[in-house]
Amino acid sequence: MEQEKFRRLLSDVKKWIVQTLAEHDAQKQPVAAANFAKLERFYPAGLLQRVQRVIVDRCPVPPLANTGTPQLSDIENWDLKGIPWENTIFIRRDLAGWDAVHFHELLHIVQWEYLGTDDYLTAWAIGTITRGYRDNPLEEMAFRHQSRFETTDTPYDVIREVTAEIANWPYSNFDIRRIT
C-alpha cells in the first residue's frame, strides 16, 4: 500500500469513526454503569466513567473491502467480540456480561489515548498486515493482560504497565513504509 493511499485510508477511517459514534450516541452508557466489580479494581473509576460502551448485535467496522490489502479487508467478515473506537467500546450483545472482554477493550482505549488516534490506527494496521491479528503488538498486549486479569484477583496498575510498555516500542511499529 502506498503511503499516500494509506494516509487517505486513515482519513476515511477517522471520518467513519466520527459518523459511527454519532449514530450510536443514544445507546452509549459509561462502562461504570455495568458494575463490574473486578474491573473497578484494575482500572481507575474516572476511566470507567469516561469510557462509553455500546451493546450491539455485530461490532461495527469500517468499510475496508476495497483497500487492496487482504489482511485489512477481511476484517469486515470477522465476528468480533468487541472493538474500541476512540472513547467508546462496542461489545457484542451475547458478551455484555463478560468482564474480560470489557477489560480487553478498555486496554485498547488506554493504548488509543496514550498513542493518539493516528498512531493507534497506524500501529494496528501495520501490526495486522505484517504479523496478523493475534500477533499484532496491540492485540498481543491486550490478550496477554486479559489472560492475567482472568487468572488473578490481584489488581495491578494496568495503565502504568501498558503505557510503559508502549513507550519502549520501536519506531517500526508506526512506520508506514513497512507496508508500502
N, CA, C and O of each residue as an XYZ file, in Angstrom:
720
protein
N       0.841     -1.176      0.000
C       0.000      0.000      0.000
C       0.888      1.241      0.000
O       1.792      1.357      0.827
N       0.639      2.151     -0.907
C       1.419      3.373     -0.999
C       1.138      4.258      0.215
O       0.052      4.212      0.794
N       2.143      5.071      0.593
C       1.984      5.928      1.761
C       0.802      6.883      1.615
O       0.032      7.072      2.557
N       0.663      7.478      0.445
C      -0.444      8.421      0.242
C      -1.791      7.698      0.310
O      -2.756      8.229      0.859
N      -1.854      6.496     -0.246
C      -3.087      5.709     -0.180
C      -3.413      5.372      1.281
O      -4.575      5.404      1.685
N      -2.376      5.049      2.068
C      -2.598      4.742      3.482
C      -3.107      5.983      4.218
O      -4.015      5.882      5.043
N      -2.542      7.126      3.931
C      -2.983      8.372      4.579
C      -4.451      8.674      4.247
O      -5.203      9.116      5.115
N      -4.854      8.439      3.007
C      -6.263      8.640      2.621
C      -7.163      7.645      3.363
O      -8.239      8.000      3.845
N      -6.701      6.400      3.444
C      -7.458      5.385      4.163
C      -7.615      5.787      5.628
O      -8.705      5.672      6.188
N      -6.548      6.253      6.243
C      -6.593      6.686      7.635
C      -7.597      7.826      7.807
O      -8.372      7.837      8.764
N      -7.581      8.766      6.895
C      -8.528      9.885      6.938
C      -9.968      9.384      6.797
O     -10.856      9.832      7.523
N     -10.193      8.469      5.876
C     -11.535      7.905      5.677
C     -12.011      7.148      6.920
O     -13.173      7.264      7.309
N     -11.125      6.383      7.535
C     -11.487      5.623      8.735
C     -11.839      6.580      9.869
O     -12.802      6.345     10.599
N     -11.077      7.644     10.021
C     -11.370      8.615     11.080
C     -12.733      9.273     10.868
O     -13.462      9.503     11.833
N     -13.083      9.575      9.624
C     -14.418     10.130      9.332
C     -15.495      9.098      9.654
O     -16.539      9.433     10.213
N     -15.233      7.836      9.297
C     -16.179      6.764      9.579
C     -16.384      6.624     11.092
O     -17.509      6.414     11.545
N     -15.313      6.739     11.869
C     -15.415      6.630     13.329
C     -16.335      7.713     13.879
O     -17.222      7.423     14.681
N     -16.131      8.955     13.454
C     -16.975     10.066     13.914
C     -18.438      9.782     13.594
O     -19.309      9.962     14.444
N     -18.704      9.343     12.381
C     -20.069      9.043     11.957
C     -20.657      7.891     12.777
O     -21.801      7.964     13.224
N     -19.881      6.845     12.969
C     -20.351      5.665     13.707
C     -20.656      6.010     15.161
O     -21.675      5.583     15.704
N     -19.781      6.776     15.785
C     -20.028      7.179     17.172
C     -21.288      8.034     17.270
O     -22.069      7.882     18.210
N     -21.488      8.920     16.320
C     -22.690      9.766     16.324
C     -23.959      8.918     16.144
O     -24.976      9.169     16.791
N     -23.888      7.923     15.268
C     -25.050      7.055     15.022
C     -25.452      6.250     16.255
O     -26.614      5.870     16.399
N     -24.496      5.989     17.144
C     -24.768      5.187     18.338
C     -24.841      6.020     19.612
O     -24.854      5.470     20.713
N     -24.889      7.325     19.472
C     -24.841      8.217     20.621
C     -25.914      7.903     21.660
O     -25.629      7.914     22.857
N     -27.118      7.630     21.231
C     -28.224      7.380     22.159
C     -28.064      6.066     22.925
O     -28.692      5.877     23.966
N     -27.241      5.174     22.424
C     -27.059      3.866     23.057
C     -25.891      3.843     24.040
O     -25.715      2.865     24.767
N     -25.104      4.895     24.070
C     -23.899      4.911     24.907
C     -24.242      4.989     26.388
O     -25.141      5.717     26.808
N     -23.495      4.214     27.160
C     -23.557      4.263     28.619
C     -22.135      4.125     29.139
O     -21.325      3.422     28.535
N     -21.819      4.779     30.240
C     -20.474      4.602     30.801
C     -20.239      3.133     31.163
O     -21.154      2.443     31.612
N     -19.023      2.672     30.966
C     -18.679      1.299     31.348
C     -18.981      1.096     32.831
O     -19.384      0.008     33.242
N     -18.788      2.139     33.628
C     -19.043      2.042     35.069
C     -20.470      1.592     35.373
O     -20.709      0.952     36.397
N     -21.413      1.918     34.503
C     -22.818      1.547     34.721
C     -23.028      0.035     34.679
O     -24.040     -0.464     35.171
N     -22.079     -0.695     34.095
C     -22.198     -2.156     34.033
C     -21.893     -2.810     35.376
O     -22.211     -3.981     35.580
N     -21.284     -2.069     36.287
C     -20.993     -2.549     37.650
C     -20.181     -3.836     37.689
O     -20.536     -4.783     38.392
N     -19.101     -3.865     36.938
C     -18.171     -4.995     37.009
C     -17.208     -4.751     38.166
O     -16.276     -3.956     38.051
N     -17.439     -5.438     39.277
C     -16.638     -5.201     40.490
C     -15.151     -5.448     40.253
O     -14.311     -4.703     40.758
N     -14.823     -6.481     39.497
C     -13.403     -6.783     39.282
C     -12.737     -5.715     38.425
O     -11.598     -5.334     38.696
N     -13.420     -5.226     37.399
C     -12.855     -4.160     36.558
C     -12.503     -2.943     37.391
O     -11.495     -2.281     37.142
N     -13.337     -2.649     38.381
C     -13.132     -1.482     39.231
C     -11.848     -1.571     40.040
O     -11.345     -0.556     40.520
N     -11.319     -2.763     40.193
C     -10.060     -2.934     40.928
C      -8.840     -2.810     40.009
O      -7.718     -2.657     40.491
N      -9.050     -2.874     38.701
C      -7.943     -2.835     37.751
C      -7.845     -1.506     36.994
O      -6.763     -1.119     36.551
N      -8.956     -0.823     36.851
C      -8.980      0.457     36.134
C      -9.502      1.547     37.056
O     -10.355      1.286     37.904
N      -8.996      2.768     36.899
C      -9.487      3.868     37.735
C     -10.957      4.192     37.445
O     -11.435      4.040     36.321
N     -11.648      4.636     38.478
C     -13.068      4.975     38.350
C     -13.291      6.017     37.259
O     -14.284      5.952     36.534
N     -12.383      6.969     37.138
C     -12.534      8.011     36.125
C     -12.562      7.456     34.716
O     -13.332      7.926     33.879
N     -11.729      6.456     34.442
C     -11.706      5.829     33.123
C     -13.017      5.081     32.875
O     -13.605      5.193     31.799
N     -13.467      4.326     33.863
C     -14.704      3.557     33.717
C     -15.919      4.460     33.545
O     -16.902      4.066     32.917
N     -15.858      5.654     34.092
C     -16.962      6.604     33.936
C     -16.881      7.325     32.583
O     -17.906      7.599     31.959
N     -15.674      7.624     32.144
C     -15.464      8.387     30.905
C     -15.673      7.545     29.651
O     -16.252      8.018     28.673
N     -15.205      6.304     29.676
C     -15.318      5.430     28.501
C     -16.752      4.922     28.399
O     -17.336      4.447     29.373
N     -17.291      5.033     27.211
C     -18.663      4.617     26.944
C     -18.677      3.205     26.363
O     -17.707      2.761     25.750
N     -19.780      2.519     26.565
C     -19.952      1.213     25.923
C     -21.276      1.209     25.193
O     -22.249      1.846     25.597
N     -21.274      0.465     24.101
C     -22.474      0.272     23.303
C     -22.616     -1.225     23.086
O     -21.675     -1.893     22.657
N     -23.773     -1.735     23.378
C     -24.051     -3.156     23.194
C     -24.694     -3.315     21.811
O     -25.686     -2.657     21.498
N     -24.122     -4.188     20.998
C     -24.562     -4.347     19.609
C     -24.684     -5.826     19.252
O     -24.104     -6.690     19.910
N     -25.438     -6.095     18.215
C     -25.520     -7.463     17.704
C     -24.243     -7.827     16.943
O     -23.777     -8.966     16.991
N     -23.694     -6.843     16.247
C     -22.458     -7.037     15.474
C     -21.611     -5.780     15.639
O     -22.103     -4.663     15.478
N     -20.351     -5.970     15.957
C     -19.456     -4.832     16.172
C     -19.206     -4.099     14.857
O     -18.927     -4.731     13.838
N     -19.304     -2.779     14.872
C     -19.114     -2.010     13.641
C     -17.642     -1.926     13.239
O     -16.767     -1.670     14.067
N     -17.396     -2.145     11.968
C     -16.046     -2.000     11.407
C     -16.140     -1.140     10.155
O     -17.149     -1.173      9.450
N     -15.098     -0.375      9.877
C     -15.143      0.489      8.691
C     -15.115     -0.335      7.407
O     -14.640     -1.471      7.407
N     -15.617      0.228      6.326
C     -15.588     -0.484      5.038
C     -14.156     -0.523      4.500
O     -13.633      0.476      4.006
N     -13.548     -1.681      4.606
C     -12.147     -1.833      4.201
C     -11.973     -2.801      3.041
O     -10.845     -3.110      2.659
N     -13.064     -3.278      2.480
C     -13.004     -4.306      1.437
C     -12.210     -3.861      0.213
O     -11.611     -4.689     -0.472
N     -12.201     -2.572     -0.063
C     -11.531     -2.096     -1.276
C     -10.135     -1.543     -1.030
O      -9.624     -0.775     -1.845
N      -9.512     -1.919      0.074
C      -8.170     -1.400      0.375
C      -7.090     -2.066     -0.466
O      -5.994     -1.526     -0.614
N      -7.395     -3.235     -1.017
C      -6.371     -3.969     -1.760
C      -5.426     -4.707     -0.831
O      -4.421     -5.261     -1.277
N      -5.738     -4.719      0.444
C      -4.908     -5.387      1.446
C      -5.770     -6.429      2.142
O      -6.591     -6.080      2.990
N      -5.598     -7.708      1.799
C      -6.483     -8.749      2.346
C      -6.532     -8.774      3.871
O      -7.584     -9.035      4.454
N      -5.394     -8.502      4.521
C      -5.365     -8.545      5.987
C      -6.288     -7.512      6.599
O      -6.784     -7.704      7.709
N      -6.528     -6.413      5.885
C      -7.459     -5.399      6.384
C      -8.871     -5.623      5.866
O      -9.837     -5.469      6.612
N      -8.996     -5.983      4.602
C     -10.338     -6.137      4.040
C     -11.092     -7.307      4.667
O     -12.323     -7.292      4.696
N     -10.397     -8.303      5.163
C     -11.048     -9.446      5.809
C     -11.756     -9.073      7.106
O     -12.656     -9.788      7.550
N     -11.358     -7.962      7.715
C     -11.924     -7.552      8.997
C     -13.442     -7.439      8.925
O     -14.139     -7.716      9.902
N     -13.939     -7.039      7.789
C     -15.385     -6.885      7.640
C     -16.127     -8.210      7.862
O     -17.319     -8.202      8.169
N     -15.447     -9.323      7.711
C     -16.071    -10.636      7.876
C     -15.823    -11.257      9.246
O     -16.384    -12.310      9.550
N     -15.007    -10.638     10.064
C     -14.696    -11.184     11.387
C     -15.898    -11.051     12.315
O     -16.662    -10.090     12.222
N     -16.057    -12.007     13.196
C     -17.097    -11.965     14.212
C     -16.450    -11.476     15.510
O     -16.126    -12.268     16.395
N     -16.271    -10.177     15.603
C     -15.564     -9.582     16.728
C     -16.386     -9.623     18.008
O     -17.603     -9.441     17.993
N     -15.691     -9.868     19.120
C     -16.344     -9.846     20.430
C     -16.565     -8.419     20.897
O     -17.564     -8.102     21.543
N     -15.608     -7.566     20.556
C     -15.672     -6.168     20.933
C     -14.712     -5.385     20.070
O     -13.853     -5.960     19.402
N     -14.859     -4.060     20.084
C     -13.953     -3.206     19.321
C     -13.980     -1.806     19.929
O     -15.037     -1.324     20.337
N     -12.813     -1.153     19.991
C     -12.790      0.216     20.502
C     -12.813      1.221     19.351
O     -12.202      0.999     18.306
N     -13.515      2.312     19.555
C     -13.448      3.441     18.633
C     -13.366      4.695     19.492
O     -14.354      5.121     20.090
N     -12.182      5.273     19.542
C     -11.870      6.458     20.351
C     -12.184      6.194     21.813
O     -11.479      5.412     22.452
N     -13.219      6.821     22.368
C     -13.533      6.674     23.800
C     -14.731      5.763     24.040
O     -15.365      5.828     25.093
N     -15.036      4.923     23.072
C     -16.221      4.067     23.149
C     -15.838      2.638     22.786
O     -15.099      2.400     21.831
N     -16.353      1.695     23.562
C     -16.158      0.293     23.210
C     -17.500     -0.285     22.790
O     -18.532     -0.019     23.404
N     -17.460     -1.074     21.739
C     -18.643     -1.787     21.253
C     -18.466     -3.238     21.665
O     -17.427     -3.845     21.408
N     -19.489     -3.788     22.307
C     -19.443     -5.153     22.822
C     -20.627     -5.913     22.237
O     -21.756     -5.423     22.210
N     -20.334     -7.133     21.766
C     -21.409     -7.969     21.252
C     -22.421     -8.274     22.367
O     -22.044     -8.538     23.509
N     -23.683     -8.232     22.018
C     -24.783     -8.396     22.974
C     -24.650     -9.676     23.814
O     -24.886     -9.651     25.022
N     -24.273    -10.786     23.179
C     -24.172    -12.045     23.926
C     -23.009    -12.055     24.908
O     -22.894    -12.973     25.720
N     -22.142    -11.040     24.844
C     -20.984    -10.968     25.737
C     -21.056     -9.764     26.677
O     -20.077     -9.434     27.347
N     -22.210     -9.116     26.723
C     -22.363     -7.882     27.501
C     -22.069     -8.069     28.985
O     -21.704     -7.109     29.664
N     -22.220     -9.269     29.492
C     -21.967     -9.526     30.908
C     -20.581    -10.081     31.212
O     -20.295    -10.424     32.359
N     -19.720    -10.173     30.210
C     -18.392    -10.765     30.384
C     -17.376     -9.669     30.670
O     -17.046     -8.876     29.789
N     -16.885     -9.626     31.889
C     -15.962     -8.564     32.275
C     -14.631     -8.627     31.516
O     -14.005     -7.591     31.294
N     -14.194     -9.814     31.118
C     -12.895     -9.946     30.448
C     -12.873     -9.266     29.074
O     -11.857     -8.682     28.697
N     -13.965     -9.332     28.331
C     -13.996     -8.651     27.037
C     -13.990     -7.139     27.249
O     -13.400     -6.403     26.458
N     -14.633     -6.682     28.293
C     -14.578     -5.253     28.638
C     -13.152     -4.859     29.029
O     -12.660     -3.806     28.622
N     -12.497     -5.700     29.814
C     -11.110     -5.437     30.202
C     -10.245     -5.264     28.951
O      -9.483     -4.304     28.838
N     -10.373     -6.200     28.024
C      -9.580     -6.199     26.785
C      -9.814     -4.912     26.001
O      -8.859     -4.252     25.591
N     -11.066     -4.555     25.792
C     -11.368     -3.359     25.002
C     -10.972     -2.080     25.742
O     -10.548     -1.110     25.114
N     -11.106     -2.069     27.061
C     -10.635     -0.913     27.835
C      -9.124     -0.747     27.704
O      -8.617      0.374     27.663
N      -8.415     -1.859     27.639
C      -6.968     -1.771     27.448
C      -6.653     -1.112     26.106
O      -5.707     -0.332     26.002
N      -7.440     -1.423     25.087
C      -7.252     -0.751     23.797
C      -7.527      0.760     23.921
O      -6.864      1.565     23.267
N      -8.483      1.131     24.743
C      -8.747      2.561     24.956
C      -7.530      3.213     25.609
O      -7.158      4.327     25.240
N      -6.918      2.549     26.554
C      -5.697      3.066     27.191
C      -4.604      3.242     26.133
O      -3.933      4.273     26.097
N      -4.428      2.235     25.275
C      -3.448      2.336     24.194
C      -3.784      3.517     23.282
O      -2.912      4.313     22.933
N      -5.045      3.618     22.908
C      -5.519      4.659     21.994
C      -5.246      6.045     22.576
O      -4.734      6.931     21.891
N      -5.600      6.217     23.854
C      -5.399      7.523     24.481
C      -3.923      7.872     24.606
O      -3.545      9.034     24.460
N      -3.096      6.886     24.873
C      -1.663      7.128     25.004
C      -1.036      7.476     23.646
O      -0.229      8.400     23.543
N      -1.414      6.733     22.624
C      -0.818      6.913     21.298
C      -1.465      8.034     20.490
O      -0.800      8.659     19.664
N      -2.733      8.292     20.713
C      -3.491      9.198     19.855
C      -4.080      8.406     18.699
O      -3.629      7.301     18.395
N      -5.074      8.971     18.070
C      -5.822      8.261     17.031
C      -4.945      7.816     15.870
O      -4.976      6.645     15.492
N      -4.168      8.726     15.300
C      -3.373      8.370     14.121
C      -2.373      7.258     14.412
O      -2.280      6.294     13.652
N      -1.622      7.383     15.510
C      -0.617      6.361     15.817
C      -1.257      5.036     16.213
O      -0.733      3.974     15.879
N      -2.399      5.086     16.929
C      -3.067      3.841     17.289
C      -3.530      3.107     16.033
O      -3.233      1.926     15.855
N      -4.255      3.807     15.167
C      -4.771      3.162     13.961
C      -3.639      2.699     13.048
O      -3.730      1.633     12.438
N      -2.581      3.489     12.951
C      -1.431      3.111     12.124
C      -0.749      1.869     12.685
O      -0.464      0.924     11.949
N      -0.491      1.874     13.987
C       0.162      0.706     14.607
C      -0.703     -0.539     14.467
O      -0.189     -1.630     14.221
N      -2.018     -0.379     14.622
C      -2.905     -1.534     14.491
C      -2.859     -2.078     13.061
O      -2.763     -3.288     12.856
N      -2.926     -1.186     12.082
C      -2.895     -1.619     10.675
C      -1.565     -2.278     10.339
O      -1.540     -3.351      9.736
N      -0.470     -1.652     10.720
C       0.857     -2.224     10.423
C       1.005     -3.583     11.097
O       1.465     -4.542     10.477
N       0.615     -3.664     12.370
C       0.725     -4.937     13.084
C      -0.111     -6.032     12.461
O       0.333     -7.177     12.369
N      -1.314     -5.697     12.033
C      -2.204     -6.695     11.422
C      -1.697     -7.126     10.056
O      -1.739     -8.310      9.721
N      -1.221     -6.175      9.269
C      -0.725     -6.504      7.929
C       0.560     -7.321      7.998
O       0.719     -8.282      7.246
N       1.474     -6.954      8.886
C       2.789     -7.596      8.913
C       2.862     -8.841      9.791
O       3.702     -9.712      9.563
N       1.985     -8.931     10.798
C       2.084    -10.044     11.751
C       0.800    -10.852     11.892
O       0.809    -11.946     12.456
N      -0.302    -10.315     11.379
C      -1.592    -10.959     11.583
C      -2.268    -10.408     12.822
O      -1.634     -9.758     13.653
N      -3.543    -10.671     12.937
C      -4.341    -10.094     14.027
C      -3.796    -10.463     15.401
O      -3.502     -9.577     16.204
N      -3.659    -11.721     15.677
C      -3.319    -12.184     17.029
C      -1.915    -11.757     17.458
O      -1.677    -11.519     18.643
N      -0.982    -11.658     16.505
C       0.391    -11.272     16.831
C       0.653     -9.782     16.652
O       1.774     -9.318     16.864
N      -0.357     -9.045     16.269
C      -0.273     -7.596     16.224
C       0.130     -7.138     17.634
O      -0.491     -7.573     18.604
N       1.151     -6.274     17.783
C       1.605     -5.895     19.131
C       0.498     -5.325     20.027
O       0.491     -5.591     21.229
N      -0.422     -4.559     19.475
C      -1.518     -4.027     20.293
C      -2.434     -5.141     20.779
O      -2.862     -5.135     21.933
N      -2.732     -6.088     19.914
C      -3.591     -7.215     20.301
C      -2.861     -8.176     21.233
O      -3.431     -8.654     22.214
N      -1.614     -8.452     20.926
C      -0.838     -9.360     21.782
C      -0.819     -8.831     23.212
O      -1.009     -9.586     24.165
N      -0.590     -7.533     23.349
C      -0.574     -6.915     24.673
C      -1.944     -7.044     25.342
O      -2.025     -7.397     26.518
N      -3.008     -6.764     24.612
C      -4.349     -6.830     25.181
C      -4.708     -8.255     25.603
O      -5.279     -8.456     26.675
N      -4.381     -9.236     24.775
C      -4.676    -10.626     25.136
C      -3.829    -11.088     26.326
O      -4.314    -11.823     27.186
N      -2.584    -10.663     26.373
C      -1.707    -11.043     27.496
C      -2.246    -10.480     28.815
O      -2.305    -11.190     29.819
N      -2.636     -9.214     28.806
C      -3.187     -8.611     30.020
C      -4.562     -9.174     30.348
O      -4.901     -9.331     31.521
N      -5.357     -9.479     29.333
C      -6.661    -10.101     29.583
C      -6.484    -11.443     30.276
O      -7.216    -11.760     31.215
N      -5.525    -12.226     29.823
C      -5.254    -13.517     30.454
C      -4.859    -13.330     31.918
O      -5.296    -14.081     32.790
N      -4.040    -12.338     32.171
C      -3.621    -12.045     33.543
C      -4.839    -11.642     34.381
O      -4.981    -12.085     35.521
N      -5.707    -10.813     33.825
C      -6.935    -10.388     34.504
C      -7.808    -11.596     34.844
O      -8.364    -11.684     35.939
N      -7.920    -12.523     33.895
C      -8.797    -13.685     34.088
C      -8.233    -14.704     35.065
O      -8.982    -15.513     35.613
N      -6.934    -14.679     35.289
C      -6.319    -15.718     36.126
C      -5.836    -15.221     37.483
O      -5.260    -15.989     38.254
N      -6.062    -13.948     37.780
C      -5.637    -13.442     39.082
C      -6.704    -12.515     39.654
O      -7.475    -11.892     38.924
N      -6.722    -12.446     40.960
C      -7.585    -11.478     41.625
C      -6.779    -10.303     42.153
O      -7.333     -9.368     42.731
N      -5.468    -10.355     41.951
C      -4.594     -9.308     42.452
C      -4.554     -8.150     41.458
O      -4.029     -8.295     40.354
N      -5.105     -7.006     41.843
C      -5.100     -5.866     40.923
C      -3.689     -5.321     40.710
O      -2.811     -5.488     41.556
N      -3.492     -4.680     39.587
C      -2.236     -4.004     39.276
C      -2.563     -2.761     38.470
O      -3.688     -2.596     37.998
N      -1.584     -1.892     38.314
C      -1.795     -0.629     37.607
C      -1.689     -0.888     36.105
O      -0.612     -0.786     35.518
N      -2.814     -1.220     35.500
C      -2.867     -1.567     34.081
C      -2.362     -0.402     33.231
O      -1.550     -0.595     32.325
N      -2.832      0.778     33.518
C      -2.454      1.939     32.708
C      -0.944      2.169     32.756
O      -0.323      2.403     31.719
N      -0.359      2.107     33.925
C       1.092      2.320     34.049
C       1.867      1.255     33.278
O       2.818      1.578     32.567
N       1.475     -0.003     33.411
C       2.192     -1.073     32.719
C       2.048     -0.973     31.203
O       3.021     -1.156     30.472
N       0.845     -0.686     30.735
C       0.607     -0.602     29.294
C       1.373      0.571     28.686
O       2.041      0.416     27.663
N       1.277      1.734     29.311
C       1.955      2.904     28.748
C       3.471      2.759     28.819
O       4.172      3.219     27.918
N       3.987      2.137     29.859
C       5.433      1.911     29.952
C       5.898      0.964     28.849
O       6.963      1.158     28.263
N       5.105     -0.044     28.575
C       5.469     -0.994     27.523
C       5.457     -0.319     26.150
O       6.375     -0.515     25.354
N       4.430      0.466     25.876
C       4.345      1.154     24.585
C       5.487      2.161     24.434
O       6.035      2.328     23.345
N       5.836      2.821     25.523
C       6.915      3.815     25.476
C       8.230      3.202     25.013
O       9.098      3.909     24.500
N       8.381      1.902     25.191
C       9.615      1.211     24.794
C       9.531      0.536     23.431
O      10.470     -0.143     23.014
N       8.412      0.719     22.736
C       8.275      0.117     21.415
C       9.209      0.779     20.413
O       9.511      1.967     20.528
N       9.662      0.017     19.438
C      10.483      0.621     18.374
C       9.606      1.456     17.434
O       8.407      1.215     17.300
N      10.226      2.422     16.799
C       9.516      3.273     15.850
C       8.877      2.450     14.727
O       7.866      2.862     14.160
N       9.450      1.310     14.407
C       8.946      0.500     13.292
C       7.478      0.113     13.473
O       6.804     -0.189     12.488
N       6.970      0.116     14.700
C       5.556     -0.191     14.915
C       4.636      0.868     14.321
O       3.439      0.635     14.156
N       5.203      2.049     13.996
C       4.403      3.159     13.486
C       4.862      3.621     12.105
O       4.355      4.616     11.587
N       5.802      2.917     11.515
C       6.418      3.329     10.260
C       5.648      2.736      9.085
O       5.774      1.547      8.789
N       4.847      3.574      8.414
C       4.010      3.050      7.333
C       4.823      2.581      6.150
O       4.289      1.903      5.272
N       6.105      2.924      6.098
C       6.941      2.422      4.998
C       7.057      0.904      5.062
O       7.399      0.277      4.060
N       6.781      0.299      6.212
C       6.846     -1.155      6.338
C       5.779     -1.846      5.505
O       5.915     -3.026      5.180
N       4.715     -1.125      5.153
C       3.612     -1.760      4.416
C       3.456     -1.148      3.029
O       2.476     -1.432      2.340
N       4.388     -0.327      2.615
C       4.274      0.299      1.290
C       5.222     -0.344      0.315
O       5.270      0.048     -0.851
